[in-house]
């Protein structure tokens, strides 16, 4: 393992710890507020919003499929990251 791989591995480990930690007090309170607001909104509106978001996401994914480049295959992660930067 070279120096680059060691740095990337430590960054990955930090990211994983961040993703796995428990929600903060602010996250818990905002989730409760979101749930309360969702209870006030009628079901018909929920269905309409869900359908709209579903179609928007489909459109974005369709566009992304045609506008993104193919990944560099065979190159090391270090070379690919350098190309991106």
Backbone as CSV, one residue per row, in Angstrom:
resi,resn,N_x,N_y,N_z,CA_x,CA_y,CA_z,C_x,C_y,C_z
1,UNK,0.842,-1.178,0.000,0.000,0.000,0.000,0.891,1.247,0.000
2,UNK,0.641,2.165,-0.926,1.452,3.378,-0.965,0.827,4.467,-0.078
3,UNK,1.509,5.606,-0.018,1.070,6.704,0.861,-0.331,7.180,0.491
4,UNK,-0.610,7.283,-0.783,-1.932,7.722,-1.240,-3.024,6.788,-0.729
5,UNK,-2.819,5.483,-0.855,-3.814,4.508,-0.403,-4.056,4.611,1.100
6,UNK,-3.012,4.874,1.867,-3.155,5.007,3.319,-4.005,6.233,3.656
7,UNK,-3.752,7.343,2.957,-4.528,8.568,3.197,-5.993,8.344,2.830
8,UNK,-6.237,7.733,1.679,-7.610,7.481,1.233,-8.323,6.543,2.207
9,UNK,-7.638,5.524,2.694,-8.240,4.586,3.640,-8.634,5.296,4.930
10,UNK,-7.790,6.206,5.416,-8.128,6.935,6.648,-9.311,7.871,6.407
11,UNK,-9.369,8.523,5.225,-10.514,9.373,4.900,-11.800,8.557,4.821
12,UNK,-11.721,7.382,4.239,-12.883,6.505,4.146,-13.364,6.072,5.520
13,UNK,-12.435,5.742,6.397,-12.794,5.330,7.749,-13.482,6.465,8.492
14,UNK,-12.970,7.690,8.370,-13.608,8.844,9.020,-15.014,9.068,8.479
15,UNK,-15.176,8.947,7.164,-16.485,9.126,6.543,-17.474,8.076,7.051
16,UNK,-17.022,6.817,7.142,-17.894,5.749,7.624,-18.334,6.015,9.059
17,UNK,-17.430,6.460,9.911,-17.791,6.780,11.297,-18.821,7.895,11.346
18,UNK,-18.635,8.911,10.506,-19.576,10.030,10.462,-20.963,9.560,10.035
19,UNK,-21.024,8.670,9.046,-22.309,8.180,8.551,-23.015,7.275,9.558
20,UNK,-22.269,6.605,10.408,-22.844,5.628,11.331,-23.164,6.189,12.715
21,UNK,-22.788,7.440,12.977,-23.051,7.965,14.314,-24.536,8.259,14.502
22,UNK,-24.926,8.325,15.758,-26.333,8.540,16.085,-26.760,9.952,15.694
23,UNK,-28.062,10.138,15.421,-28.546,11.466,15.047,-28.354,12.467,16.196
24,UNK,-28.093,13.709,15.812,-27.926,14.762,16.815,-29.296,15.202,17.327
25,UNK,-29.285,16.006,18.371,-30.534,16.518,18.937,-31.298,17.324,17.893
26,UNK,-30.583,18.122,17.108,-31.223,18.906,16.058,-31.899,18.000,15.025
27,UNK,-31.250,16.914,14.632,-31.845,15.968,13.676,-33.098,15.319,14.241
28,UNK,-33.057,14.956,15.514,-34.209,14.325,16.154,-35.387,15.296,16.195
29,UNK,-35.120,16.551,16.592,-36.190,17.548,16.672,-36.757,17.873,15.294
30,UNK,-35.899,17.982,14.291,-36.397,18.293,12.948,-37.221,17.137,12.392
31,UNK,-36.854,15.904,12.730,-37.639,14.743,12.293,-39.024,14.760,12.926
32,UNK,-39.089,15.116,14.219,-40.394,15.201,14.890,-41.261,16.287,14.259
33,UNK,-40.649,17.438,13.941,-41.389,18.521,13.304,-41.871,18.100,11.923
34,UNK,-41.024,17.428,11.174,-41.400,16.945,9.843,-42.575,15.980,9.931
35,UNK,-42.530,15.068,10.891,-43.619,14.108,11.066,-44.919,14.823,11.416
36,UNK,-44.821,15.821,12.277,-46.012,16.569,12.682,-46.613,17.318,11.490
37,UNK,-45.777,17.950,10.695,-46.270,18.671,9.520,-46.892,17.685,8.525
38,UNK,-46.265,16.529,8.328,-46.817,15.517,7.419,-48.189,15.041,7.868
39,UNK,-48.426,15.002,9.167,-49.736,14.585,9.670,-50.814,15.612,9.362
40,UNK,-50.443,16.873,9.190,-51.413,17.923,8.886,-51.803,17.938,7.410
41,UNK,-50.917,17.462,6.547,-51.150,17.521,5.102,-52.057,16.358,4.679
42,UNK,-53.114,16.638,3.914,-54.024,15.571,3.466,-53.310,14.533,2.584
43,UNK,-53.854,13.326,2.578,-53.245,12.207,1.842,-53.186,12.479,0.339
44,UNK,-54.210,13.137,-0.218,-54.208,13.433,-1.657,-53.007,14.290,-2.046
45,UNK,-52.657,15.227,-1.203,-51.510,16.096,-1.487,-50.218,15.292,-1.392
46,UNK,-50.133,14.402,-0.393,-48.960,13.526,-0.270,-48.771,12.700,-1.544
47,UNK,-49.855,12.147,-2.040,-49.782,11.319,-3.252,-49.333,12.155,-4.443
48,UNK,-49.875,13.363,-4.568,-49.510,14.234,-5.687,-48.033,14.633,-5.616
49,UNK,-47.572,14.997,-4.432,-46.166,15.388,-4.267,-45.256,14.205,-4.560
50,UNK,-45.615,13.027,-4.061,-44.809,11.826,-4.301,-44.707,11.514,-5.787
51,UNK,-45.824,11.600,-6.495,-45.817,11.323,-7.935,-44.964,12.344,-8.681
52,UNK,-45.061,13.603,-8.297,-44.276,14.653,-8.940,-42.784,14.425,-8.726
53,UNK,-42.395,14.146,-7.490,-40.987,13.902,-7.190,-40.467,12.671,-7.919
54,UNK,-41.303,11.640,-8.015,-40.904,10.419,-8.712,-40.583,10.724,-10.181
55,UNK,-41.429,11.513,-10.819,-41.204,11.863,-12.224,-39.976,12.759,-12.388
56,UNK,-39.763,13.680,-11.443,-38.588,14.553,-11.508,-37.299,13.736,-11.379
57,UNK,-37.296,12.781,-10.462,-36.124,11.941,-10.264,-35.863,11.082,-11.499
58,UNK,-36.917,10.552,-12.096,-36.757,9.782,-13.333,-36.120,10.639,-14.427
59,UNK,-36.575,11.890,-14.547,-36.035,12.787,-15.573,-34.556,13.077,-15.309
60,UNK,-34.202,13.327,-14.060,-32.804,13.609,-13.719,-31.932,12.395,-14.013
61,UNK,-32.386,11.221,-13.623,-31.602,10.011,-13.874,-31.457,9.740,-15.365
62,UNK,-32.513,9.976,-16.121,-32.448,9.793,-17.567,-31.421,10.748,-18.171
63,UNK,-31.470,12.007,-17.756,-30.517,12.990,-18.262,-29.094,12.666,-17.840
64,UNK,-28.913,12.211,-16.616,-27.577,11.894,-16.118,-26.974,10.725,-16.888
65,UNK,-27.797,9.804,-17.298,-27.315,8.648,-18.054,-26.703,9.088,-19.386
66,UNK,-27.233,10.186,-19.938,-26.775,10.633,-21.260,-25.748,11.756,-21.196
67,UNK,-25.540,12.348,-20.042,-24.621,13.487,-19.966,-23.347,13.193,-19.193
68,UNK,-23.278,12.084,-18.472,-22.072,11.788,-17.702,-21.105,10.948,-18.519
69,UNK,-19.834,11.142,-18.221,-18.802,10.385,-18.922,-18.699,8.977,-18.353
70,UNK,-18.185,8.091,-19.176,-17.897,6.733,-18.708,-16.689,6.793,-17.777
71,UNK,-16.655,5.977,-16.722,-15.512,6.018,-15.807,-14.248,5.500,-16.483
72,UNK,-13.119,6.028,-16.022,-11.834,5.532,-16.513,-11.642,4.133,-15.969
73,UNK,-11.452,3.182,-16.839,-11.255,1.810,-16.383,-9.796,1.432,-16.483
74,UNK,-9.312,0.705,-15.498,-7.945,0.239,-15.510,-6.975,1.183,-14.838
75,UNK,-7.356,2.443,-14.653,-6.481,3.398,-13.984,-6.621,3.251,-12.479
76,UNK,-5.597,3.672,-11.765,-5.652,3.628,-10.310,-6.553,4.754,-9.805
77,UNK,-6.998,4.638,-8.578,-7.838,5.671,-7.975,-7.099,7.004,-7.942
78,UNK,-5.813,6.955,-7.683,-5.012,8.178,-7.626,-5.011,8.902,-8.974
79,UNK,-4.844,8.170,-10.063,-4.857,8.783,-11.397,-6.229,9.348,-11.741
80,UNK,-7.288,8.626,-11.370,-8.636,9.106,-11.652,-8.946,10.364,-10.852
81,UNK,-8.530,10.399,-9.597,-8.781,11.584,-8.777,-7.999,12.778,-9.311
82,UNK,-6.789,12.559,-9.757,-5.985,13.634,-10.342,-6.658,14.175,-11.602
83,UNK,-7.210,13.293,-12.418,-7.903,13.725,-13.631,-9.138,14.557,-13.297
84,UNK,-9.847,14.186,-12.247,-11.041,14.917,-11.839,-10.662,16.308,-11.341
85,UNK,-9.613,16.372,-10.524,-9.196,17.670,-9.987,-8.646,18.557,-11.079
